Amino acid sequence: MKKLNLLTLFLLLLPLSLFARIESHQFDNPDQEALYLRLTKELRCLVCQNQNLADSNADLAKDLREKAYEMVKSGKSHDEITDYMIARYGDFVLYRPPVNTSTYLLWIGPFVFLLLALFALFYFIRRKSSSGDAPTAEQLKSARKYLDN
């Protein structure tokens, strides 16, 4: 019975291997390979948006990996390749876009929202604690009556 379950599991998982990405690139030296791997880790897939080029299976990511490979093979530097990608696709292609006027909100936005949330929390806590009215004499008398029983 266990063998049948194992065989069934294997047969169910077998089609998943069809989605595996196999790319084979030949480099002239280890420096080119290291540059290619670094670029594919630093550049964002524009389709997936939360994956880098190395991890994405999107067609555009495949094309960008191929373009990066061609540029590395032709002897382009890291800066030349990233400049080309930025010129073509904008700063969004980088996982860490540069700090400039068009990306200020991206860099400082999370801190601004954190400060606003902390201010709102502080404001509501202060308001809640200051709005509590002191009990009236009649309420105190009623409470004493219940406590004495």
Beta strands, then each sheet from edge to edge (+ up, - down):
end
